[in-house]
Amino acid sequence: MMNSQIWMEWFNEEGKTWKDIVVLVLKLLNLRTLEISMRQNPKQF
């Protein structure tokens, strides 16, 4: 059984939609990017 199938079953069981997942991933990426930016350019913030 492939990992993606396990993930899809888990998401379906939890009632999550792909939109929720995408939004969550984007939020995590944005937070990480912001953190790196702040570290590199502390004067801008």
C-alpha positions in Angstrom: 0.0 0.0 0.0 1.4 3.4 -1.0 1.8 6.2 1.5 -0.4 8.5 -0.6 -3.3 6.1 -0.3 -2.8 6.0 3.5 -2.7 9.8 3.6 -5.9 10.1 1.5 -7.7 7.6 3.7 -6.7 9.5 6.8 -7.7 12.8 5.4 -11.1 11.4 4.3 -11.6 9.9 7.7 -10.8 13.1 9.4 -13.1 15.0 7.1 -10.3 17.2 5.8 -10.4 18.5 2.2 -7.5 19.2 -0.1 -8.2 22.9 0.2 -7.7 22.7 4.0 -4.4 20.8 3.4 -3.2 23.3 0.8 -4.0 26.3 3.0 -2.2 24.6 5.9 0.9 23.9 3.8 0.9 27.5 2.4 0.7 28.9 6.0 3.6 26.8 7.1 5.7 27.8 4.1 4.8 31.5 4.6 5.8 31.3 8.3 9.1 29.6 7.4 9.8 32.2 4.6 9.0 35.1 7.0 11.3 33.6 9.7 14.2 33.3 7.2 13.6 36.8 5.9 13.5 38.3 9.4 16.8 36.5 10.2 18.5 37.8 7.0 17.1 41.3 7.1 16.3 42.3 10.7 16.2 46.0 9.9 13.1 45.6 7.6 10.9 44.3 10.4 
